[in-house]
Amino acid sequence: MEICNSQPHIGVLALQGDFEAHLKTLASLGVEGTAIRLPEQLIQIDGIIIPGGESTTIGKLMVKYHLQEVLLQKIQEGVPVWGTCAGLILLARETDNALAGQPLLASMNIRVRRNAFGSQRESFETDLSVPVLGEAPFHAVFIRGPQIEYAGPGVEVLATLDDDTIVAVREGTMLGTAFHPEVSGDPRFHQYFLRIVQSVNR
């Protein structure tokens, strides 16, 4: 599906985790995606996706490859960023059970809890109502997902579970999901993020 006449260039952080599924979804939409492993690859990027995986490992590798400061600079400049699962943890300003010294981007006005739904064996799937994506429910896949315990001023809640647990948020040009849209087979969250990117680059 074509998004617009001028396609954005999206960088997907590719240090660890399920970055390839994001790149495949972007390609299916006709959008150029780049696997980001080095700071210089972020220079011509219009939007950034931080994928699921292991947040502690991704954070340590961000520091090792000198990406943390560059990513923070891009976020502060207003470059749209989307964190899924581990990426959401890295973006959160507060993390209840982060490991001591864990490198974070700490940019979104939210508080999260790592592995809030249990271990890998407690992974689950459910249909979510996400009004910004339209009337049809979004089939969400939760794999050791975090829980958003608090969304502060300026943060829009996009989706909750039946018990009102927050699982998707937006703050300005920052988007966060506690689940894995890249494995759902439904590209609407990627399309939504691309609309954010295009609104900045008009």
N, C-alpha and C positions, 0 to 999 in steps of 0.2 A: 504494500500500500504506500503510495506516495504521500509524504508529509507536507512538503511545500516545494516551491521552485528552487529555493536556495537551501541546500541541505547543510545542517550543522555538522561539525566534526566532534565526536564524543570520545573522550578518553576513559578507558575502563582500567582501574588499578589492577595490575596483574602480578602481584607479589605472592598471593596464595588465595585459595578459595575458588569459587565457581564463576570466574570471570569469563570463561569461554561461552557459557550459556547467554550471558549478556551480549557478547559480541555477535553471536548467532542471531539473537532477536533483533539487534540493530540492523544487521545485514538483511534480514527478512523484510525490514521496513525501508530498505534502500538507503540506509544512513551509514556513513563512514565511521567506523570505530577503530580505535588504536589501543593495543595492550600497553599500558603505561608501566614501565619499570625504572625509568631514569628521569631526573628532573627536567632535562632539556626537551623531553617528549611532551611536556605540558604547555609549551610556549604557544602553539597554535590551536589549542583546544578550546571549544566553545562550551563544553559541559563535561562533568566528571561523574562517573559512577564508581562507588566503593562497594565491592561485592560482599556476599556472605563468605564465611570461612571461619577462621579462628582469630578473634580480635587481638589477642595478645601477640600472636605471631605476626599478623599484618602490621601492628604498631611497631614492633621491634624492627621489622624489615623496612618500614618507612624511614626510621632513623638511620639504619645501616646504609640505605641507598640515598640518603639526603633528600627525601621527598617530603618530610613532615613540614618543614618551613615553607616550601614552595606551595604545597597544598593549602596551607593556612593563608598564605598571601593571596592565592587565587580565590579562596572563599571570601576573604575580606574585600577583595575587589568586586565581588558580586557575581563571579562565575558560578553558574548553577551547579549544584552537587546533589547527588542522590546516594544515600547509604541504605543498603539492604542487609538486614540481620546484623552481622558483625560490623558492616559499614555504618549502621545506625548507632551501634555502641561507640564507635570511634568519633562520631559526630556529636554525641550527647555532651552537654556541659557538665552533667553529673552522672556518675555511674556508681550505684550503691555498693556493688561487690567487685569492683575492678581490682586487679592484682596491684600490689604496691609497686609504684614506679612504672605502671603500664603507660606507654606513649599514647596520647589521645589527641584528637583535633579540637574537641571541647568547644564547639561552635553553636550548636542548636540549644535553645532555651528549654531543654527537657531533661528529665531524670529517668534513667533506665536501670533495669536489673538484668544482668547476664543470665542466660540459661533459665529463664523464669518458668518455662513450661516443662522442665525436666531434661533428661538425657536424650540421646539419639533415639532410644526405644520409645520415648514418649512423643515423638514427632507425630504431627497430625495434619489433616487437611480440612478446610471448612469454606463455605461460601460466605462472602462478606458483602454487605451493602456499602458501596463507595459512590456516593452521589456525583462526585466530580467526573466519574467514568461513565455515567449513564445509568439507566434503570437496571440493566442486567447485572446480577451478582458477579463478583470476582472470586474465582476459585483460588484460595490462598493456601500455600504449602508452608508449614511451620516446621523448621528443623533446628532444634536447640535454640529456639528464638528468644530474643529479649522481650521484656515487657516495658512499655512506656508508663511509668508510674506517675509522672507529672508532666503537664504541658503548660509552660508559662505564658505570660502575656506576649502577644504577637504570633503565637503558634496556633495554626488551624488544625483541628482534629479531622482527619479524612475518613477514618474507619475505626470501628471498635468491634470487639467480640460481643456475644450475647450478654456477658456479665459486665459490660461497659469497660472492659480492659482496652486501653488505647493501643492500636497496632499500626497506624499510619498517620503521619503528620506532615505539615508543610509550614515552613517559616521563611517567608520571602522567596528567595531563590534556592532554598535548601529543602529537600524532600527526604523523608525517612520512612522505611517500611520494616516491620519486625519479621516479615516473611520473605519468601523468595519468588517474586513475580516472574523471574527469568525461566523458571521451570514449569510454569503453569500452562504454557501454550497459548496464553492470552496476552497480546501485546499492548493492552490499553494503558498500563502503567508506564511503559516505555514511551508510548505516544504522548501521555500527559507530561512526562518529563521533557520530551522534545518540544512541547508547546511552551514550557517554561523557558527553555533555552532560546527558542525563537523570539519570545517576548523581550528578552534582554538584548538580542542581537539585531533587532529591527532598526 
